Amino acid sequence: MSGGLDGEGLPVGFRIVGAVTPFERRVERMVRRIPAGRVASYGRVAEWAGKPEAPRAVGRVMANCDGALPWHRVVNAAGRLVPGHEAEHAERLRAEGVRVADGRVATPVPWWDGPRRRIT
């Protein structure tokens, strides 16, 4: 594209930020409930927040959070840490007593069993 604009007519690197959706709010509430020293997968968080088909949307919420969420307690289903942020992710998890090795949570993975009921 000429002029350094993306397909939406915005300068490259800019993005449109909309209002927080109800699903995003449920994800945020759920992630805040994950206890220190435990982890949950993107898929499980999506399920608990009412959209089991949306683990990538959970990842987007984590990527766009301002740091107020304990994003580091969310990993992929295999226990892998966030690509490109493994060092910080590992450091935060280790500070809570979670063992990390080779870019993933070490087995046995301290999975959180989740809430007693789904967040609405």
C-alpha positions in Angstrom: 0.0 0.0 0.0 1.3 3.4 -0.7 1.4 6.1 1.9 2.1 3.7 4.7 -1.5 2.8 5.3 -3.0 -0.5 6.1 -6.1 -2.0 4.4 -8.4 0.1 6.6 -6.8 3.4 5.8 -5.0 3.6 9.1 -1.2 4.2 9.5 0.6 0.9 9.7 0.8 -0.3 13.3 -2.4 1.4 14.3 -5.5 -0.6 15.2 -9.1 0.2 16.0 -10.0 -0.4 19.6 -13.6 -1.0 20.3 -15.7 -1.3 23.4 -15.0 -4.4 25.6 -17.4 -7.2 24.7 -19.3 -9.2 27.3 -17.2 -12.2 26.4 -14.0 -10.3 27.0 -15.3 -9.2 30.4 -16.1 -12.8 31.3 -12.6 -13.9 30.2 -11.0 -11.1 32.3 -13.1 -12.2 35.4 -12.2 -15.8 34.8 -8.5 -15.2 34.5 -8.5 -13.1 37.7 -9.9 -16.2 39.4 -7.0 -18.5 38.4 -5.1 -19.0 41.7 -1.4 -18.2 42.0 0.7 -21.3 41.3 -1.9 -22.8 38.9 -2.5 -22.4 35.1 -5.3 -22.8 32.7 -5.4 -23.3 28.9 -6.9 -20.8 26.5 -9.4 -23.4 25.5 -10.5 -24.0 29.1 -10.9 -20.3 29.8 -13.0 -19.9 26.6 -15.1 -22.8 27.7 -15.6 -21.4 31.2 -16.4 -18.0 29.7 -19.2 -19.6 27.6 -17.5 -19.8 24.2 -15.7 -23.1 23.9 -15.0 -22.4 20.2 -13.0 -19.2 21.0 -9.6 -20.0 22.5 -7.9 -17.6 20.1 -10.2 -14.8 21.3 -9.0 -15.6 24.8 -5.4 -15.2 23.5 -6.3 -11.8 22.0 -7.7 -10.7 25.3 -4.4 -11.7 27.0 -2.4 -10.0 24.3 -4.3 -6.8 24.7 -4.5 -6.7 28.5 -2.8 -3.8 30.2 -0.9 -6.0 32.6 -3.5 -5.8 35.3 -4.6 -9.4 34.5 -2.5 -12.4 35.6 -2.1 -13.3 31.9 0.9 -15.5 32.8 -1.4 -18.1 34.3 -2.8 -18.9 30.8 -0.9 -21.3 28.6 -1.7 -23.4 25.6 -3.2 -26.9 26.0 0.3 -28.4 26.0 1.5 -26.1 28.7 3.5 -24.0 26.2 4.4 -20.4 27.1 3.6 -17.3 25.0 5.9 -17.3 22.0 8.2 -14.3 22.0 7.5 -13.7 25.7 8.8 -17.0 27.2 11.4 -15.4 29.5 8.9 -13.0 31.2 6.2 -15.7 31.2 8.5 -18.2 32.9 9.8 -15.6 35.4 6.2 -14.7 36.5 5.2 -18.4 36.8 8.4 -19.3 38.7 7.7 -16.5 41.1 4.4 -18.3 42.0 6.1 -21.7 42.4 5.3 -23.1 39.0 8.1 -25.2 37.5 9.0 -24.2 33.9 11.4 -26.0 31.6 12.1 -25.7 27.8 9.4 -23.1 27.1 6.6 -25.0 28.9 5.1 -25.6 32.3 6.9 -28.7 33.6 4.9 -31.9 34.3 2.9 -32.5 36.3 1.2 -29.3 35.1 -0.6 -27.6 37.9 -3.9 -27.2 36.0 -6.6 -25.3 37.7 -9.9 -27.2 37.8 -11.9 -24.1 37.1 -14.9 -22.5 38.8 -17.7 -24.5 40.3 -19.9 -22.8 37.7 -19.5 -21.0 34.4 -19.0 -17.2 34.6 -21.9 -15.2 33.1 
